[in-house]
Amino acid sequence: MKFGQFELVRWHEDVTPADSINRAMEKIELGDEIGMDEIWLAEHHFSRHGLVSGIFSLLGNVAARTKNARIGTAIVVLPFHHPIQVAEEAATVDILSGGRLTLGVGAGYQRMEFEAYGLDIGEARAKFREYLAVIKQAWKPGPLTFKGDFIDVQDVNVLPKPLQKDGIPIHIAVSTSPESVDFAASQNMPIIVGGPTATMGQVPEVLRLWHERMEHYRHPHEHIDLAVAVNIYVASTMEQAESDIAGLEDVINEEFARVGNPRSADGKTPDDYKHWASRDRDRAAAAESARKAGILPLVGTPEVIIERIETLRSLGINSIRGSFGAAGLDQTKMLDSMRMFAEEVMPSFAEEIVATTA
């Protein structure tokens, strides 16, 4: 079993944005110290859901403050950026981190973010695919020449190039739609699953589909354990674990329910996001199936967390990225929970960690 850390940097109403970011950086430093093998940041804009708007600026700081963990983006929303700049920024962070960067990318899904930037969410998927191709070519030796629907450049010397010999690994965020999973497999790229727009009951099916499509495209895949983002909070008793975080993110989640989707004010959904039309119903059904399958939140005592991780592992999930605690939680409790997880949960899976990294 592999363990990573996932930071949205959600903004609680009782904490300033500056304090929210600084607290997240303290968690990231601790995560590196206690043995998290990956630390991921998520780009978001204009809401309490996430304060990582300057994702590459923050990544540079993470690179400076960590030594061992790989660092990653989950995700960079490609339609918000010029792809050549993404290639340059990512390569720079790769150098600063000593070759520890993984670039997670996606098309985005929050209409509110697109509209604030004056962008058409209806073009997001097409831009995403073209921009991804530009980035991959920009990292190759020699000047970049590319002519597409959105990007037209001739002999541009994109510098620097990544430090990693085989290039920066790229992961693609997918929705639960078969089309998005198939595209990632067609590109021979791992997928990013889980997080606030998914339900754990959907995840095993999405993982199986990705492996099936990788097999279809004749790409090696058996050795890849796809990571899943989950919430984690550990305390000495179940009562404390549940009461410490109860209600803390209600205001954030209420706002996210309004803005965290591609629908227009009149309820219309862009053609490339048609699977969102039934998303709430599908998530409710998946949540019920997860409960019946024994998939429960990773909130509780170390013993309970271990048992629940074992359930995830039985479903083919061998790598998790934890969003530890909750926005607004007392920082001492937050850090103590992470230490407890490292000291009393992770050792139970030490053999698996050795086996997957050998």
C-alpha positions in Angstrom: 0.0 0.0 0.0 1.3 3.5 -0.9 0.3 6.6 0.9 0.3 10.2 -0.4 -1.1 13.6 0.6 -3.6 15.7 -1.3 -4.0 19.4 -0.6 -6.9 21.5 -1.9 -6.2 24.3 0.6 -9.9 24.9 1.3 -10.7 28.3 2.9 -12.7 28.1 6.2 -14.6 31.2 7.1 -12.8 31.6 10.5 -9.3 31.6 8.9 -7.7 34.1 6.6 -6.6 32.9 3.2 -2.9 33.6 4.1 -3.3 31.4 7.3 -5.0 28.7 5.2 -2.0 28.5 2.8 0.6 28.7 5.6 -1.2 25.9 7.5 -1.2 23.8 4.4 2.5 24.3 3.9 3.1 23.2 7.5 1.2 20.0 6.7 3.2 19.5 3.5 6.5 19.8 5.4 5.2 17.3 8.0 4.0 14.9 5.3 7.5 14.8 3.8 9.0 14.2 7.2 6.7 11.3 8.2 7.1 9.4 4.9 4.3 10.4 2.5 5.6 9.2 -0.8 3.6 11.8 -2.9 2.3 15.3 -2.2 -0.3 16.7 -4.6 -1.9 20.1 -5.0 -5.2 21.0 -6.8 -5.7 24.1 -8.8 -8.9 26.1 -8.2 -10.1 29.7 -8.5 -12.6 32.1 -7.1 -14.2 30.1 -4.2 -13.6 28.6 -0.8 -13.2 25.2 -2.4 -9.5 25.8 -3.0 -6.9 28.6 -2.7 -4.2 27.1 -5.0 -4.7 29.6 -7.8 -1.0 30.1 -8.4 -0.2 26.4 -8.6 3.3 26.6 -10.0 4.3 29.3 -7.5 3.1 27.1 -4.7 4.8 24.0 -6.2 8.1 25.9 -6.3 7.8 26.5 -2.6 6.8 22.9 -2.0 9.9 21.8 -3.9 12.1 23.9 -1.6 10.5 22.7 1.6 10.5 19.0 0.8 13.2 16.5 0.2 11.9 13.0 -0.4 8.2 12.9 -1.6 7.3 13.2 -5.2 5.2 16.3 -5.8 2.3 16.5 -8.2 -0.6 18.6 -9.6 -4.1 17.1 -9.3 -4.7 19.0 -11.4 -3.5 21.9 -13.6 -6.6 23.0 -15.5 -5.1 23.2 -19.0 -7.7 25.5 -20.7 -6.7 28.2 -18.2 -3.1 28.4 -19.3 -1.1 28.7 -22.5 0.4 25.2 -22.9 3.9 26.4 -23.7 3.9 28.3 -20.4 2.7 25.1 -18.6 5.6 23.2 -20.3 8.1 25.8 -19.1 6.7 26.1 -15.6 6.6 22.4 -15.1 10.1 21.8 -16.3 11.4 24.5 -14.0 9.7 22.9 -11.0 11.0 19.5 -12.1 14.6 21.0 -12.0 14.0 22.7 -8.6 12.7 19.5 -7.1 15.5 17.3 -8.3 13.2 15.5 -10.8 10.3 14.8 -8.4 7.4 16.3 -10.4 4.4 14.5 -11.8 2.1 16.7 -13.9 -1.6 15.9 -13.4 -3.8 17.7 -15.9 -7.5 18.0 -16.8 -10.1 19.9 -18.7 -11.8 21.5 -15.7 -15.5 21.4 -14.9 -16.5 24.5 -13.0 -18.3 26.8 -15.3 -17.9 29.7 -12.8 -14.1 29.5 -13.2 -14.3 29.5 -17.0 -16.7 32.5 -17.1 -14.6 34.5 -14.7 -11.7 34.1 -17.1 -13.9 34.9 -20.1 -13.5 31.4 -21.5 -16.0 29.1 -23.2 -16.4 25.9 -21.2 -17.8 24.4 -24.4 -14.3 24.4 -25.8 -12.6 23.0 -22.7 -12.3 19.4 -23.9 -11.0 20.3 -27.3 -8.5 22.7 -25.9 -7.4 20.2 -23.3 -6.5 17.5 -25.8 -4.6 20.0 -28.1 -2.8 21.6 -25.2 -1.7 18.2 -23.9 -0.2 17.4 -27.3 1.6 20.8 -27.3 3.2 20.2 -23.8 4.4 16.7 -24.8 6.0 18.0 -27.9 7.5 21.1 -26.1 9.6 18.8 -23.9 11.2 17.0 -26.8 14.7 18.1 -27.9 14.8 20.9 -30.4 12.4 23.7 -31.2 8.6 23.3 -31.1 6.5 23.6 -34.2 2.8 23.0 -33.8 -0.3 23.9 -35.8 -3.7 23.1 -34.3 -7.1 24.7 -33.8 -5.9 26.9 -30.9 -2.1 26.9 -31.1 0.0 27.8 -34.1 3.8 28.2 -33.4 6.9 27.8 -35.6 10.4 26.9 -34.3 9.9 28.0 -30.7 12.8 27.1 -28.5 10.9 26.0 -25.3 13.3 26.1 -22.3 14.2 24.7 -19.9 13.6 21.0 -20.6 12.6 18.7 -17.8 15.3 17.2 -15.6 13.7 13.7 -15.6 15.4 11.7 -18.4 12.2 10.2 -19.8 10.2 13.4 -19.3 7.8 14.5 -16.6 5.1 11.8 -16.0 1.7 13.0 -17.0 -1.5 11.8 -15.3 -5.0 12.7 -16.6 -8.0 13.5 -14.3 -11.1 11.7 -15.5 -14.8 11.9 -14.8 -16.7 8.7 -14.4 -17.6 8.8 -18.1 -16.1 5.9 -20.2 -15.0 8.4 -22.9 -12.6 10.2 -20.5 -11.1 7.0 -19.2 -10.7 5.7 -22.8 -8.9 8.8 -23.8 -6.4 8.6 -21.0 -5.7 4.9 -21.8 -5.3 5.8 -25.5 -2.5 8.2 -24.4 -0.9 5.5 -22.2 -1.3 7.7 -19.2 -2.5 6.9 -15.6 -5.7 8.5 -14.4 -6.5 10.6 -11.4 -9.7 9.5 -9.6 -11.5 10.3 -6.4 -11.8 13.7 -4.8 -14.9 15.9 -4.1 -16.7 15.2 -7.4 -16.5 11.4 -7.1 -17.9 8.8 -4.8 -15.8 5.9 -3.6 -18.5 3.4 -4.8 -17.7 4.5 -8.3 -13.9 4.2 -8.0 -13.3 0.4 -8.3 -15.4 0.3 -11.6 -13.4 3.3 -13.0 -10.1 1.6 -12.1 -11.2 -1.7 -13.8 -12.3 0.2 -16.9 -8.9 2.0 -17.2 -7.0 -1.3 -17.0 -9.3 -2.8 -19.6 -8.8 0.0 -22.0 -5.0 0.0 -21.4 -5.1 -3.7 -22.4 -7.1 -2.8 -25.5 -4.5 -0.3 -26.6 -1.7 -2.8 -25.8 -0.1 -0.6 -23.1 1.6 -2.2 -20.1 -0.5 -1.6 -17.1 -0.4 -4.4 -14.5 2.4 -2.7 -12.6 0.6 0.5 -12.2 -1.4 1.1 -8.9 -3.7 4.0 -9.5 -4.1 6.3 -6.5 -7.4 7.4 -5.1 -8.0 10.7 -3.2 -9.8 10.1 0.2 -10.4 12.1 3.3 -8.5 11.0 6.4 -8.7 11.9 10.1 -7.3 9.8 12.9 -8.0 10.3 16.6 -7.7 8.3 19.8 -11.5 7.6 19.9 -14.2 7.4 17.3 -16.2 10.0 19.2 -13.3 12.5 19.0 -12.6 11.7 15.4 -16.1 12.3 14.3 -16.8 15.3 16.5 -13.5 17.2 15.7 -14.4 17.6 12.1 -18.2 17.6 12.2 -19.7 20.6 10.3 -16.4 22.3 9.8 -16.7 22.4 6.0 -20.4 22.9 5.8 -20.1 26.5 4.4 -17.5 25.4 1.9 -19.5 22.5 0.7 -22.7 24.6 0.4 -20.7 27.0 -1.9 -19.2 24.1 -3.8 -22.7 22.6 -4.4 -23.5 25.8 -6.2 -20.4 26.4 -8.3 -18.8 23.0 -8.6 -20.3 21.9 -11.9 -20.5 22.9 -15.6 -24.2 23.8 -15.7 -25.3 27.2 -16.7 -27.7 29.3 -14.6 -30.7 27.9 -16.6 -29.5 24.3 -15.9 -28.1 23.6 -19.4 -25.0 21.4 -19.6 -22.4 21.6 -22.4 -22.3 18.8 -24.9 -18.9 17.5 -23.7 -20.3 17.3 -20.1 -23.5 15.4 -20.8 -22.6 12.8 -18.1 -23.2 15.6 -15.5 -26.9 15.5 -16.3 -27.3 12.4 -14.1 -24.3 13.0 -11.9 -26.2 13.7 -8.7 -28.4 10.6 -9.1 -25.4 8.4 -10.1 -23.3 9.7 -7.1 -26.2 8.9 -4.7 -26.5 5.4 -6.1 -22.7 4.9 -5.9 -22.7 6.1 -2.3 -25.3 3.6 -1.3 -23.4 0.8 -3.1 -20.2 1.9 -1.3 -21.9 1.6 2.0 -23.2 -1.9 1.2 -19.7 -2.9 0.1 -18.3 -1.8 3.5 -16.5 1.2 2.0 -16.6 3.7 4.9 -14.8 7.1 5.5 -11.3 6.9 6.8 -12.3 8.7 10.0 -11.7 7.0 13.3 -9.2 5.3 15.5 -6.0 3.8 14.0 -7.6 0.4 14.3 -10.7 1.4 12.5 -8.7 3.2 9.7 -6.6 0.1 9.2 -9.7 -2.1 8.8 -11.2 0.3 6.3 -8.0 0.6 4.3 -8.0 -3.2 4.1 -11.5 -3.0 2.6 -10.2 -0.6 0.0 -7.3 -2.9 -0.8 -9.6 -5.9 -1.3 -11.3 -3.8 -4.0 -8.0 -3.3 -5.9 -7.1 0.1 -4.4 -3.4 -0.1 -3.4 -2.5 3.6 -3.3 -4.4 6.4 -1.5 -3.8 10.2 -1.3 -5.2 11.6 1.9 -6.8 14.9 2.5 -6.0 15.1 6.2 -8.4 16.7 8.6 -10.7 19.5 7.5 -10.5 23.2 6.8 -10.9 25.2 10.1 -9.6 22.3 12.3 -7.2 23.3 15.1 -3.8 23.0 13.5 -2.3 21.1 16.4 -5.0 18.4 16.1 -4.4 18.4 12.3 -0.7 17.7 12.7 -1.2 15.2 15.6 -3.6 13.3 13.4 -1.1 13.0 10.6 1.6 11.8 13.0 -0.8 9.2 14.4 -1.5 8.0 10.9 2.2 7.7 10.2 3.0 6.0 13.5 0.0 3.7 14.0 -1.5 3.1 10.6 1.2 3.1 8.0 3.4 0.5 9.7 0.6 -2.0 9.3 1.2 -1.8 5.5 5.0 -1.6 5.6 5.6 -4.8 3.8 3.4 -3.7 0.9 5.2 -0.3 0.7 8.6 -2.2 0.4 7.1 -4.5 -2.2 5.7 -1.8 -4.4 8.9 0.3 -4.3 11.5 -2.5 -4.7 
